[in-house]
Amino acid sequence: MSTDRQILTAIASTTRQKMRFFEIVQIIWGPDKKKCVLAVGQHSISLLRQDLTDLVNPLSKFEYSCIVKVVKDKDSDEHFLLALDDSQSWKSDRILVKSENRELLLQHVQSCWQTHMMYKVSRTMMFPLSNFALTKPLSVPHVAPFFGYTWEKYRGYKFMRSDTFTSQPNMIQTRDTGEYADKKTGIALKVQVHDVMTFDQLRAAKREHIRWVAVEYKAKLVQDEHQFYVLRSGQRPKRMNLCGDGAAWVAWELIVRTRDYTIICQLLRREFIPPLCDCAQDISLIFKCPAEQWSQYEIQLMLEAQLVADSVCPTSTPGVYRELVQAKLDALRFDEDGIEWIGNYQRLFSTWKVQAIQFVQSIVQIYVKQKLLPAELLSTSHFLAQQTLHNDWSDVTLIDDWPAWFESLKRYSADFVDTGDDKIEFSALLSERVGNRWLTRLARYFAWAVDGGFLGAHFNLEFMIEGMPQLEDDRGVQTALMFMLHMRDQDMTLSWMEEKINERLKDGGADNYMFNDRVMQWIIHGEYLRKLHGRHKEGEYFKSLAQILKTNAGTNLKAYICRIFMEMRVVGPGGGGGGRADEDANVAGVPALLHLIQSGGVYLATFASAALVNLSHDNEMVKMMLMSQGLAQAAAKNIKSKDDDLICYTLTLMVNLTKEAHHRYIMANAGVLPLLYDLLTSCYHQIRHAANAPSNLGSVMSYSAVKEKILANISSLVGHFCKDEEYRDQICDKFPHTIKCLCYMATHGVGGTPLMSKVMYALKQLCASRAEHKMYVGATVLKPLLQDQLKNYEVLQKAKPEFFLHSILLLQMLVSFKDNCIRMDDIEGTTIMMNMLNLPTERLNEQLKGILRSLVDRVRDVINREHDIAAGV
């Protein structure tokens, strides 16, 4: 069963009507018993030969109005009967059909039948479906569920459900809702089965990897939650195949804890689904456990969620339509992963492997002549990754004229396909558009063959590109590489022309280009693109990378380019520090990276934000460009995304940008201050607590390393905004819990950490102009800071100079309030500060030691004055 567009188009050309669905079935129609293709069309059902060239017989195409009844066999999952009217002289008015996926086939028939009848009689009619015993029941052995579990079926799949869970109705229907609940514990289970999508559709929807689906699910699950943290988000293996399913499975586990619930989301993807192995389907199982039950059922629920996910399997397992899969292989309709999987598991290979061998060997021969590869790669077949190529590997005619050879492939899209004794011309001269599309698919297939598809690790694109500088004449290899990359205009009426990548990208307009992502990634990885630009032209190279980010390239390639920007050495406006040779490289990628932040989705926005953190470091030109092109609004949007990684890098970028007053003004106008306050108040407790710090959270899982980095960045931003009196007053008056959250982190967190440094900095800035804040911070923070941190030998040894700087500056701010001096004397603060003077200069410089001495003098002066007052002097 399938809705494959290419095959439906082929069927439509035979039946002369639009097709919706087809399946290879077995029928008994009068005296005839045969296997054929049942095609569900817009207004009729057609029974065709398996080669799709003609109908089974002249009467095997009949309108839906001819069907008077459909009977499902209640003793099997495969048979159903079509009862026809007497409008035609049928061989028999009954057709018994055996289908591997009866339910899905009948769903399509029912939908088209009702639509056709509405079109014919202008009213809605009930589909004439009934159940009756048509065949003898067979005792087929099946896998029994575990003890205490029951098989549950839902939308073409089944899974083991615990007997404690019962089906729940919803607002639309009372059964088959996919919702279950354990009334005793309050734990709920919701099952969702997404529609089947081809791999091309998944790529267009930016969901080609289950990781991107997990990102979408996490965003939806926590969109209404103010406090949450992710306990786990990672791939896991699916461990059971209980029905002999021939498809591939991948799984992802997501565990999120909120204030009221713990959510366990098991995501499954079934790939290369039979019968055509060209599509995938996503399934999710979401367990929702109340917070009060989590501590009691934590381990049990996690194991049960994994068991239920591992038990998921399809209710029907159709076989592979090998003839149709072979036809799609010959038409090169599969991508690299599909070609690899079908070759390994179905042992089917494209007829174009002969030309691919010719292509690969012609390239390898060049490296053999330069003694970069052993000659045995061409003469023996034991190096082959697929031994099925053994018979075709020898006696190959090598390519002399590459452009002429490519043109010959284009003129005859499938050349001659060997089907036994006869050779059939696959097609005549094609139109320019069809020919160009064919050449694009051919280039992708050849790229797969070169990149380890035929010779595995012995020869691949990485070796090919890295070895090009050692060739005396690399023109042939360069032509082959450009063909595999196949960078061309998206307008398929234009022919592909060999042209250097840097020349195509130089003038912009890259968003109109298409190319092979894998080849482009190896070209960038092997420094080939950089070498095309030449030395001392780093700016041009990074402009080319930025142009690639504007194309329709896949997520993996764009993320790889973002990593290159993340690893760039950055320099200031003067170019000092031995950084990039060309200052243009500072700003070349900024517009493209900002575009990714605004429209690239959560995953790419995270990578782009991390890259901009690197580019904006001590570079005023980059900062001005970012602020002028709307980064403030994009940052506000990212903070609302509730994705920890994206928020963390966005805040780090904001820390770089808010060091200037006019940048803080733009950020504040974009509404980031309330968002920062919400973040701070919702996750201030998710820090690593000190061993002696009191905590009423009761779970070590409250700590989150990412959340701690987020809190450190928020503290820095609070400190930056408090440099301006206007924003300091706004934070103190409109967001009163800011100082309380900071004091909680200062008194409960581990001393000497980067977080603690930023917290001290923020508290110092908040206390700058308000005596009541100095009093509150002094009463709350002084004792933990002095006795638990600055007196602690371990903290003093591991703390960075930044921690000492901000701690001492905070103490300097606090001692301006008399009561704080008295508190410091009560806890022997002067002794602790005098002992800190013994720290080496590289940890505590002379300037800070001078501040410490002045603090000690200030405290002693206040205490002596108080003693004099008490004595009546």
N, C-alpha and C positions, 0 to 999 in steps of 0.2 A: 504494500500500500504506500502511496506516495502522492505528493502534490508537486513533484519536480517540474519546474517550468519548461525545461527543454523537452522532456518526454511528453508532457501534455501538449506542447506545440506540435510535436511530431504526430500525436494521435489526432489532434484537431485538423491537421492537413489531410488525414485519411477520412475522417468522419464528417468534415465540413461543418463543425460546430465547436463552440468554446467548451473546453474541458475543465472540470473541477478536481477530479480525483481518479486514480486508477489502482487496480490491484490484479495480480495474476492469481486466478482462481481455477478450481476444477468444477465443471458443470456436468450435469446429466439432463439432457434435453431430448426427450423421446428416446430413439435408439442410439443417439450420440452421447459418448462420454469422452470428454477431452479437457485439456488444460488450455486456457485462453486468458486474454486480458479483458477484464471488466472495467469499462471506462464510464464514469459518471459525468454526463455532460450537462449543459445548461437546460436542455429541454428533453433529453432522451438518454437512455442507457445503450451502450454499444458493446458488443462482444467481438473482439478482434483476435487475429492470429498473434502469436507471440513475437513475430518479427515486425508487427505493427503496419504491415503493408496493405492489409485488406480485412474486411469483416469475415467472421467465421462462415456466415451464409447470408444471402440477401435479406433475410428477415431478422437478423441478429442486431438490428438497430431499431428500437421501438421507443415511442414516447412514454412519458410517465403516466399519461392518461390510460395507457393500455394495462397498467398494473392495478388489479382490483384488490389484491391482498398480498401481504408479506407475512410469512410464518417463520418464527424463530424456533429452532429445535431446542426444547428444554432439557434434552438429555446430552447435549454436547455444546461446546463453545464455538463451533466452527460452521455448522450447517444452518441454512435458512432456505426458504422456498419462495419463489416469485410466481404468483398466480396471475395469468394474463386473461384479458377478455377475448371475445370471439370476433374481433374486428379484422383479424388476419387469419389466413389458413396456416396456422402454426403446425409444426411437427407434433407438438404437444403444448397444451396451455399451461404446463407447469415446468419450471426450471429449478432444479435442485442445485444449490451453490454451496461449495465448500470453501470457506475463506479463513485465512490465518488470523485475520483481525476483523472479525465479524462486526463487533460493536462500532468501531470507527467507520467501517464501510456503510453500515446501515444509517449512521448519523448523517453522512453525506447524502445518501439516497433520500432519507426523510426530508432533509432541508431542501433539496432540489425538487422533490416531488411536490411539496407544499407550495413552493414558489411557482412551479409550473402550473399547478391547478389554480392558484390565485390569478395567474396571468390568463388562463383559459376561461374560467367561469366567473372571475371577478368576486370571489368570496373565499374565505378561509375554510379549509377542510381538514379533518383529522386524518393523519396518516394511518392507513389500514394495517396496523401491526398487531399480531397476536402470537401466542405461544402454544406449541403443541409438540408432542413426541413424534419426531420424524425418523429417528434412527434408534438402533438398539444401544442402551447405555453400556459404556465400556468402563471396566475397572482399571483406570489408569493410576499407577502409584504416584503419590505426590508427597512433598515435604511437609511433615507435620510441624506445627508451631511449637515453640518451647513451652514447658509447663507453666501455666498461669498466663499464657498469651493466646491470642486469636488472630487468624488472618483477617485483615480488613482490606477491602477493595475500594479504590477511589480513582476515577478518571484514567483508567487503563493501567494502573499500578496496584500492587498489593504490598502490605507490610504487616509485621507482627505488632499488634496492639495489646497492651496489658489489660487483663480482665478488669482492673480497677477503673479503667477509663470507659466512659459511655458516650455514645454519639449525642451531639447537641444540635437542636434546630437553630435556624437563624430567621431573619425577617422575611426571607423569600421562600424557603422550603424547609421541610421537617426532617428529611434524610438526605444522605449523600452530600453533606455540607462540608466535609473535611475538618470539622471541629469536634473535639472530644474533651472531656473533663473528668477529673477525679474529684468527686464531691467531698470525699473525706478530707483531702489535703488542700483542695482548692487549686491544684496544678492543672493547667490547661494545655492542650496540644492543638495546633492548627497546621493542616497540611495544605500546601499550595502546589499545583502542577501547572507550569507555564506552557504556553503553546510551543509546538515544535517549530524550530527556526533553522534555516540553512546556515552554513558557516558564513556565506556572503552577507546574509541578513544580520548575523551576530556582529560581524565586523562593522557594518554600517551603523549599528546601534551602539557601538563601542562596548560590546559585551563579549568579546572574543575569548576572554579568560574568566574563569570563575571568580578570580580576585575582584574584578570590577563589579560583578554581581554582588559580592559580599559587601563592597563599599556602599552600593545602593541600599542594600538591606539594612546595614547599620545606620545609615542616615535616616531611613524611615522609622526604624525601631526606636530611636532616641529623639525624634524631632520634637516631641512634647515634653521631654525630660530636662529638668534644669540641673540635676545632679546625676551623674553616671560615670562609670569607668569600665573599660574593656578588660576583662580577665584573660581572654584568649581570642586571637584571630589568626588562624593559620590553616594550612592544608593538612588533610589527614587521609589515609587510605580507606577505601571501602572494602570491607573484609569478606563479604559473602556474595556468592552468585548462586542463588537457590533455584534458578529456573534454566540454567544453561544459556543465559543471554550472551549473544555474540558481540554486543556493543562494548565500548570502553566507558569506564566510570571514573570520575574525579569527585572529590568531596572537600568541603571547607567547613570548619567549625568556628562559630562565633558565639562567645559568651559575654554578655553585658550585664552589669549589675547597676540597678537604679535604686532610688530611695525606697520604692514599694515592691519591686519585683527583681528577680534574676531571670534573664532571658537566655535560653540556649537555642541557637539557630543552627541547624544542620542543613547545609546547602549541598545538593547533589547535581551533577551534570552527567547526563547520559549522551555520549558522543558516538559518531559513526553508526547511527541507528539503522539497522536493516529495514527495508530490503535494499536501499540504494547507498547506504553508508555516507550520505552527504548532508546530514543534519544533526542537530543536538536538541536536547530538552532539559530544562532546569526544574528541579523539585526542591521545595523547602519544607522542613519540619521545625516548627517553632514551639518550644516548651516555655511556658510562663509560670514561674514559681513564686508565690508570695514571699516577701522578705522574712516573715516569721517562721516559714517552713524551710528556708534554705539551709540554715545551720543544721537541721535535723536530717534532711534528705539530700544534702549536697552531692556526696559521692554516688549514692544510689541513682539520683536523677541524671547525673552526667553519664553513668554507664548505661542507663536505660535509653537515653537519647541516642547514644552511639549504637546500641543494639537495634533500635527501631530503624535508624538510618541504614545500617548494614543489611537489614532484612528487606529493604525496598527492592522490588523487582517487577518487571512488566507482567501483566496477566497473560499476554500472548507473545510468543517469540517467533516471528516470521523468519523464513530463510532469506538468504541474499539472492537477489535477482542477478545472477552472475553475467548473463548476456547483456543486460542493461548497464550494469556497472562497467563491463568491459567497453561498451560503446561510449560511456562517459569518460573513461580513461583514454580512449582513442581520441576523443574530442578535447582532452586535457581540461576537463571541467573541475578537477580536484586541485586543491592547493597542495603545498609541500607536505604538510602533516597528513593529509588524506592519502596522497600517493604512497607515503611511507607506511601508513597503517594498513592500507589495502594490500600492499605488497607483502608485508610481514604476516598478516593474519588470513588473508583470502588468497594469497599466491596469484594475484592478478597483476598484470603489467601492461603498460601502454604499448601499442604497436610502434610508437615513435621512439622506443628505446634504441632502435637501430641507428637512427639519426643522432640520438643523444650520445651513443657510444662513439660515433664518428666525431662529434663535437668535442667530447672529453679527450679522446685519444689525440686529436689534432693539437690540443693545448698541451697535453702531457708530453708529446713528442718534442715540443720546443724546449721544455725543461730538461728532457733527457739529453738532447743535443748539447746543452750547456753543462751537463753532468751535475745537475741539481737534483735529479731523480734517477733511480736505478732503471736500466733498460728492461728489467724483468717485469715492470709494471705493464708493459705493452705486450710482452711475449708469453706471459703465463697468466692464468686466471685465478690462482689461489689468493691473490690480493683482493679479489672482488668482495664487496659487502654482500652481494646477492649472487649466489652460485647459479641462479637461473640464467644469468647473462653469459654463462660459459660458452655456449655454442655461437654466440654473436660477437665475442670479444676478439677473435682472431680474423685475419684477412680483411681488415678495414681500410677503405680508401680514405686517405687523409685529405683535409680541405686545403686547397691552394689559394683560391680566390674567395675570401670571406664574404664580401658584399654580394657577389653573384650567387653564392650558395644561399644566403639569406633571402634573396629575391626569389629564388626557385621555390623556397619553402612557402613564401607568401602567395605566389601565383596559384599554387595548388594547395589548398588549406589542409588537406589530409593526404595529398599525393595518392599513392596506391596502397590500399590496405590488403594485406594478404589474408584471405579467408579460406585457405586450403589450396585446391588446384587452380581455382579461378582468382583473378585479380580484378577488383571492382574499383573504378575511379570514384573516390568518395564524393567529389563535387567538381563542377566545371569551374572556369575562371570566376572568382567571386567578386563581389562589389568591393570597392576600396575600403569601406567601413568594416565589412565582415573580415576581409583579408588582414586589416590592421589589428583587429581584435584577436584573430587567430595567431598572428605573429607575437602578440603580447603574451598569450598563454604559452606559446612555444618557448619564448625566452625564459619564462618562469620555470618551465619544466627542465630546460637545459641548466638553469642555475641550480636547481635541486640536484641534478645529476653531478654537477661539478663539485658542489659543496658536500661531498661525502656520500652522495646517494649511490654512487657506483664503487668508489674506491675507499670509502670510509675515512679513517684517519690518515691513510697513506697520501691522499691528495684532496684538498678542499679549498674553499675560497680564501681562507686565511693564509695558507701556504702559497697559493697562487699570487696574491697581492703582495705579500711580503717579499716574494722572490723576484718580482718584476724589475727592481733596480739592478739585479745581477745579470739580467739578460742583455746581450749585445744589441739585439733588435727586438723590441717588445711591441712592434706595431700589430702583429697578429693577435697577441694576447690582449693588447689594449682594445682592439676591435671586438674580440670575444667578450671582454668584460663589459664594454659599453652596451653590447647587445643584451647580455644578461641583466644589466641594470635597467635597460630599456626605458630610459627617461624620455618622455614624450608628452606632447600636448594632450589634454583630455578629449579634445575634439578628434574623434576616430576617423574623420574624413581626411585628416592630414597624415601623411606617411611618417614613419620613424626615420630619423636621420642621425647618423653617428656624429656626435658633437661632444666636446669635453664638458664635464659637469660645471666647472667654474665659469665657462663661457655662457652656459644656459642660465646660471644663477646670478650672473653679474648684473644684468639689467632689471632684475626684479621679476614680478609676475609668476613667482614660483607656485602660487596657489592654483595655477592652471595646469600644473604638471602632475604626472603620475609616474611611478617607478616601482621597482622591486625593493621593498623595505629591507629584506635580509641582505641583499647585495650592497645596498647603500650603507648599512651598518658596518659591514666588513670593510668597505672602502674607507669609512671614517676611522674605524679601529686600526687599520693598517697604515694610517697616516698618508694614504694616497691622495686624498683631497687636499690636505695641507701642502703636500709636495707640488701639486698642480699650481698652486698659487705662488710658490717660490719663497725664498727666504725674505725676511724682513717685511712680510705682508700679512702679519697676523690679523690685522683688522679686516682685510679682505676675506680671509679664511673664516673668521667668526661671523662675518656678514653672510657668507654662504650657509653656514650652519643655521643662522637665524632665518634665512629664506626657506630652508627645509622644514623648519618648525611651522611655517605658514601653509604648507601643503597638506594634502589629505593622508599623510603618512600615518602609520599605525602607532598605537600607544607605546609599544616597546622602543621603537626608534626615537620618538620624541623624548621619552624618559632618558634614553642613553645620551642624547645631545644635551639635555639639561644637566646630566652628571658631568659632562665636559665643561660646561660653564661653571659648575660648582667647584671643579678642581683647578680652575684658572688661577694663576698667580696674579694678585691685584696690586696696583700701585696707586699712589695718590695723584693729584692733579699735576704735580711737578714731574712725575715719572720716576721718582727716586725709589730706591729699595730693590733695584735689580729685577723688576717685574716685566710686564709685557713690553715688547719692542715698539709696538704701534699703539698709541693712545686711543685710536678708533676702536680697538677691541674692547675698551671699557664700556662703550655704549652700543656696540653693534647688535647685541642680542636683547637689549632692554625692551623694545617694542614687541618683539615676538614673544618673549617670556611673559610680558604683561598681558598679552592677548591670551596666552595659555591660562593665566590666573583667572581671567574674566570668563573664559568660555571653554576651557579644556577639561572640565570635570575635576573631581576631588583629587584623584591620583596625580594627574599631570599638574594641577595647580600646586600640589605639595612640592613636586620636583622643581617647578618654576620658581616658587617662593624661596626654596633653598638656594637655587642658583643666584637669585637677586640678592640674597643675604651676602653672598660672596662678592658680587659685583659692586654693591653699594658701600662696601667697607672702606671708609676714609676716601670716598670719591664723590665730591660735590656735584660733578657733572651728571653722574648717574642719579643721584638723589633728586636733583632739580628736574631731570627728565621724568622720573617716576611720579613725582608730585604733580607735574604739569599734565600728565596723561591719565590721571584718575586712579592712582593707586589707593588713595584714602577710601574711596567708595568700594573698591575691590577688597581691601582689607576688612572693612566692616562686613561685607558679604561672607568672607572666609571665616570670620569669627563666629558667624551664625551657623556655619556648616556643621558644627559639633563633631568634627573629625579632629582628633587630638593632634595627629602629625601635622595636618594643614594649619591648625591654629598655632601650634608651637613655632613653625617656621614663619608664619605671618607675623607673630608677635616679635620674633627675633628681627625680622626686617623692619618692623615699626620702631624698635629700639635704635636701629641704625639711623632712621630717618627723623626721629623726634628730638634730636640734639640741637636743632635750630628752632628759634621761636616761631618763624613764619610757617615752618612745617607742622609744628604743634597746633597752630591756629587752623590749618587746613584739616588736620586729623580730627580736631575737636568738632569742627563744623560738619564733618561726615558722620558724627554720632558715635564715635568709638568709646567715649568715656562711660556711658551707661553699659555698654557691652563688656568693657573691662571689669566694671563693678559686678555685673552678673556672674562673670567667670570667677572672680575672686571669691565671692560669697558662696558659690556653689561647690568649690573644690579646694578651699583653703586647708581643709583637714587631711587631704590626701598627700601628706608629706611623710618622709621617713622620720619617725619619732625617735627621740633620744631614749636611751635605756631607762633613765630616771624620770622621764617626763610622764605626767599623768595623762591617761587617755581613756575615754569612755566609749571608744568606737568598737572595741571587742573583736576586731578581725584584722589580721595582718594584711588581708587583701585590700584594705583601704589605701595602702600606699601604692602610688603609681609613679614610675620614673618619668614618664612623659608629662604627667600632671605637675610634677615638681619643677620641670623645666618651664612649663607654662607659667607657674606661679612666680618663678624667678624673673621671667620676662615681664609679667604684670607689675612686679615690684619695681623693676627698672623704669617702666613706663610711668608709674605713679610718681617716682622720683623726678623724671624728666618734666612731667606736666606741672609738678609743684615748683619748678623754677619760676613759673609765672604766677604772680600773686592772684590773678583772676581765676586761674584753674585750680590753684591750691584752695582758695575759698570755696569754689564750686565742689571740689571733692570733699572737703570737710563738712559742708552744710547739706549738700544734696545726697551724699553717699556716706553717711555717718559710720557705717560698719567697716569702712576701709581700714581705719586704724586698729579696730578690734581684731580683724582678721590678721593683720600684719603682726600684732602683738602675740596672737596665738601661735603663729609660725615661729616667732622669735623665742618664745618660751618653751615650745614643744619640739622643735626641730633639732636635728643633729647639728652641733656646732662646727664652725669652720668650713662649711660647704659653700658652693657658689650661691645657692639659694639664700643662705643666711647673710652673705655679703650684700645681696640685692635688697633684702628685707631691712637691714641696718641703714642702707642708703635711703630707702623710701621713708622710713621712720624719721630720719634726720631731716628730710625735706618737709615732711608734714608738720614737724614741730617748730619750724622756723619762726613763725609769727604768733603762735597761740600758746599762752601760759597754761591753759587747761590741758592741752595736749602734752606739754612737757611734764606736767604733773601726772597725767594718766600713764604715759609711757614710762616715766621714772618709777612709778609704783609697781608697774607690771613687769618691766623688762630688766631693770638694773640688776636685781639679784641673780636671775638666770644667766644674764650675760657675763657678769663678773665672776661668779662662783662656779657656774657649770661649764663655762666656755673659756674665758680668758685665764682662769686658774687651772684648767684641765690640761695636763701635760700632753695627752694624745691630740687634743684639739690644737694646741700650740704647734705641734710638730707637723701636722698635715695641712693646716690652714695656709691659704695663699696670701700674699701681701695685700690683695684687694680686701680681704676680710678684715685684716688689722686696720687698714685705712678707714673703711666705713664704720667700723666699731668705735674707733677712737674719735672720729668726727661726730658720731652720735653722742658719745660721752661728753664731748666738748659742748654740744648743743644743750644737753640736759643739765650740766652743772651751772648753766646761767640761771637756773631756778634754785633758790636757796634750799627748799625742802629736799631736792635730789642730792645736794651735797651732804645733808644730814644722813640720808639713807645710805649713801656710799660709805660714810664713816662708820655707820652701824654694821655694815657687812665687810669691813676691813678693805674697802675698795682701794685706798691709797697704798696699802701693802701689796695688793695684787698688781697695781699699775707700776709700782717701783720694781717688782720682780720682772715685769715685762721688758724693762730696760736692758735686761741681760740677754735678750734675743739677738742673734747675729744681725748685722746690718743688711744682708740680702733679704731678710724677712721683715725687718722693721728698720726703715731708714732713719737717718739722724733728724730729719724734719719731724717725723712722727714721734720720735723719742722726745724731741723738744716740746711737742704738744702735750705729751704725757706728763712731763715735768711741770708744765704750766697748770695742768688739771689737778695734779697733786697739790700744788701751791694754792690753787683756788679753793679746793676742799678744806685744806688746813686753815686758810684765812677765814672761811665761813665758820668753821667749828670754833676757832679761837674767839671770833667775834661773838658767837652765841655764848661761849663760856664767860666772856667779859660781861655780857648783858645779864646773864644769870647771877654773876657775882656782884652786880650793881656798879661795875666800873664805868 
